[in-house]
Amino acid sequence: MSESELRQELEAAARLLHARGLVAAYEGNLSARLSPVGTSHHPARSLMLCSPARCCKGELRARDFLRLDEQGRPSGGGNPSTEVELHLGIYRHLPEAVAVVHAHPPHATAFACTAEGLAPLLVPELHLLLGGPVPLAPYAPPGSPELFASLRPWLGRSPVILLANHGAVAISTRSARDAVHLLDQVEQVARLTWLARQLGSLRLLPGTAP
């Protein structure tokens, strides 16, 4: 995919992220890998396109995404997202990752503010999509080096990771739009879990434990 096509895809993914209510105001950030797998270690090569800081994702245009090198430095000016180190860490650690989206899905984030996260398996979608429960990384301050360290143990094991008291991150090997769909599915499961609790005790999937 060319850079122009990647920019168009990121614009569409950002609008979808906002339209689905997975972010509000200036929340969230998203990126797509520019360098082919196996070449991102070259410092002179731009590594990714990333959303700029303090922007409404529903208003982003293709031209707004910044080109960043492996150190997170933009070419052509602009201020990248404060979570740029999170994106860089994921791309360095997972050569197969092509897109990363960080958002604050309301129900999923509410569960990320509890000790259990989304551990109970109520519907088969989590098995089919993620292979199991959504991991919950311990809290780390937004924009800090500790944030990437907090989720690193789950990289390669689940495409979506909840961030305690913060939000969620989706990592796709397909596209930025796919990463948004992953977050949307996790948010749907969080809504269903919350609704089921209002109706009474939870009935888990056969063969699973609380």
C-alpha positions as CSV (number, residue, x, y, z in Angstrom):
1,M,0.0,0.0,0.0
2,S,1.3,3.4,-0.9
3,E,1.7,6.3,1.6
4,S,-1.2,8.1,0.0
5,E,-3.4,5.0,0.4
6,L,-2.3,4.5,4.0
7,R,-3.3,8.1,4.7
8,Q,-6.7,7.6,3.2
9,E,-7.1,4.5,5.2
10,L,-6.1,6.2,8.5
11,E,-8.5,9.0,7.8
12,A,-11.4,6.5,7.3
13,A,-10.3,4.6,10.4
14,A,-10.2,7.8,12.5
15,R,-13.7,8.8,11.4
16,L,-15.0,5.3,12.2
17,L,-13.4,5.4,15.6
18,H,-15.1,8.7,16.4
19,A,-18.5,7.7,14.8
20,R,-18.6,4.5,16.9
21,G,-18.2,6.5,20.1
22,L,-14.9,4.8,20.9
23,V,-13.2,8.2,21.6
24,A,-14.5,11.7,22.6
25,A,-13.1,15.2,22.1
26,Y,-9.3,14.8,21.6
27,E,-9.0,11.3,22.9
28,G,-7.2,8.4,21.3
29,N,-4.5,8.0,18.7
30,L,-3.8,5.8,15.7
31,S,-0.9,4.9,13.4
32,A,0.1,2.7,10.5
33,R,3.5,1.3,9.7
34,L,5.2,2.8,6.7
35,S,8.4,0.8,6.6
36,P,8.2,-2.7,5.2
37,V,8.8,-5.5,7.8
38,G,12.5,-6.0,8.4
39,T,13.6,-2.5,7.3
40,S,12.2,-0.3,10.2
41,H,15.6,-0.5,11.9
42,H,17.1,2.0,9.4
43,P,17.0,5.4,11.2
44,A,16.8,7.4,8.0
45,R,13.6,5.5,7.0
46,S,10.2,6.9,8.1
47,L,8.7,4.2,10.4
48,M,5.0,5.2,10.6
49,L,2.2,7.6,10.0
50,C,0.7,8.8,13.3
51,S,-2.2,11.1,14.3
52,P,-1.1,14.5,15.7
53,A,-1.6,15.7,19.2
54,R,-4.8,17.3,20.4
55,C,-7.1,16.6,17.5
56,C,-10.6,15.3,17.1
57,K,-10.4,12.0,15.3
58,G,-13.7,12.6,13.5
59,E,-12.1,15.8,11.9
60,L,-8.8,14.3,10.8
61,R,-7.8,14.4,7.2
62,A,-5.3,12.3,5.3
63,R,-2.8,15.1,5.1
64,D,-2.9,15.6,8.9
65,F,-1.1,12.4,9.8
66,L,2.6,12.9,10.6
67,R,5.5,10.9,9.2
68,L,7.7,9.7,12.1
69,D,11.1,8.0,12.1
70,E,12.1,5.3,14.5
71,Q,12.9,7.8,17.2
72,G,9.5,9.4,16.9
73,R,10.7,12.5,15.2
74,P,8.3,14.1,12.7
75,S,9.4,15.1,9.2
76,G,8.0,18.4,8.1
77,G,7.0,19.6,11.5
78,G,4.0,19.0,13.7
79,N,3.4,17.6,17.1
80,P,2.8,13.8,17.2
81,S,0.4,12.2,19.7
82,T,1.7,12.0,23.3
83,E,1.4,8.2,23.1
84,V,3.9,8.0,20.3
85,E,6.3,5.9,22.4
86,L,3.6,3.3,22.8
87,H,3.2,3.0,19.1
88,L,6.9,2.9,18.5
89,G,7.4,0.2,21.1
90,I,4.7,-2.0,19.6
91,Y,6.2,-1.7,16.0
92,R,9.7,-2.5,17.3
93,H,8.5,-5.5,19.3
94,L,6.0,-6.9,16.7
95,P,7.3,-6.8,13.1
96,E,4.0,-8.2,11.9
97,A,2.0,-5.3,13.3
98,V,0.8,-2.9,10.6
99,A,-1.6,-0.6,12.6
100,V,-2.1,0.4,16.2
101,V,-5.2,2.2,17.6
102,H,-5.5,3.4,21.2
103,A,-9.0,4.5,22.3
104,H,-11.2,4.9,25.3
105,P,-14.3,2.7,24.6
106,P,-16.7,3.7,27.5
107,H,-17.9,0.3,28.7
108,A,-14.6,-1.5,28.0
109,T,-12.7,1.3,29.9
110,A,-15.2,1.0,32.8
111,F,-14.2,-2.7,33.1
112,A,-10.5,-1.6,32.8
113,C,-11.2,0.4,36.0
114,T,-12.0,-2.8,37.9
115,A,-9.7,-5.5,39.1
116,E,-11.1,-8.2,36.9
117,G,-11.2,-6.4,33.5
118,L,-13.2,-8.4,31.0
119,A,-12.2,-11.8,32.3
120,P,-15.6,-13.6,32.3
121,L,-16.2,-15.3,29.0
122,L,-19.9,-14.8,28.2
123,V,-20.0,-14.9,24.4
124,P,-18.0,-16.8,21.8
125,E,-16.8,-13.6,20.0
126,L,-13.8,-13.2,22.4
127,H,-12.7,-16.8,21.7
128,L,-13.1,-16.3,17.9
129,L,-11.5,-12.9,17.7
130,L,-9.0,-12.8,20.5
131,G,-8.5,-16.4,21.5
132,G,-9.6,-15.8,25.1
133,P,-10.3,-13.0,27.6
134,V,-9.0,-9.5,27.0
135,P,-5.8,-9.0,29.0
136,L,-5.7,-6.2,31.5
137,A,-2.3,-4.3,31.8
138,P,-1.5,-2.6,35.1
139,Y,-1.8,1.1,35.3
140,A,0.9,3.3,33.9
141,P,0.7,7.1,33.3
142,P,-0.4,8.1,29.8
143,G,2.6,9.1,27.5
144,S,5.1,7.5,29.9
145,P,7.7,4.8,29.0
146,E,6.1,2.6,31.6
147,L,2.9,2.4,29.5
148,F,4.5,0.3,26.8
149,A,6.3,-1.8,29.5
150,S,2.9,-2.5,31.2
151,L,1.4,-4.2,28.1
152,R,4.5,-5.8,26.7
153,P,3.9,-9.2,28.3
154,W,0.7,-9.6,26.2
155,L,2.1,-8.5,22.9
156,G,1.7,-11.3,20.4
157,R,-0.8,-13.0,22.6
158,S,-3.8,-10.8,22.2
159,P,-4.6,-8.2,19.5
160,V,-6.5,-6.1,22.1
161,I,-5.2,-5.2,25.6
162,L,-7.1,-3.2,28.2
163,L,-5.1,-0.5,30.0
164,A,-6.0,-0.2,33.7
165,N,-7.9,3.0,34.4
166,H,-7.1,4.3,30.9
167,G,-8.6,2.6,27.9
168,A,-7.6,-0.1,25.3
169,V,-5.1,-0.7,22.6
170,A,-5.7,-2.7,19.4
171,I,-2.9,-4.1,17.2
172,S,-3.7,-5.3,13.7
173,T,-1.7,-7.3,11.2
174,R,-4.2,-6.2,8.5
175,S,-5.2,-2.5,8.7
176,A,-6.1,0.5,10.9
177,R,-9.8,-0.1,10.1
178,D,-9.4,-3.7,11.3
179,A,-7.9,-2.4,14.6
180,V,-10.9,-0.1,15.0
181,H,-13.2,-3.1,14.4
182,L,-11.4,-5.1,17.1
183,L,-12.0,-2.3,19.6
184,D,-15.6,-2.0,18.5
185,Q,-16.1,-5.8,19.2
186,V,-14.5,-5.6,22.6
187,E,-16.7,-2.6,23.5
188,Q,-19.8,-4.6,22.4
189,V,-18.7,-7.5,24.6
190,A,-18.3,-5.0,27.5
191,R,-21.8,-3.7,26.9
192,L,-23.2,-7.2,26.9
193,T,-21.4,-8.1,30.1
194,W,-22.7,-5.0,31.8
195,L,-26.3,-5.7,30.6
196,A,-26.1,-9.3,31.7
197,R,-25.1,-8.2,35.2
198,Q,-28.2,-6.0,35.5
199,L,-30.3,-9.1,34.7
200,G,-28.8,-11.4,37.3
201,S,-25.9,-13.8,37.7
202,L,-23.6,-14.4,34.8
203,R,-23.8,-17.7,32.8
204,L,-20.3,-18.3,31.4
205,L,-19.4,-20.1,28.3
206,P,-19.1,-23.9,28.8
207,G,-15.7,-25.0,29.9
208,T,-14.6,-21.6,31.2
209,A,-14.2,-20.4,34.8
210,P,-14.8,-17.0,36.4
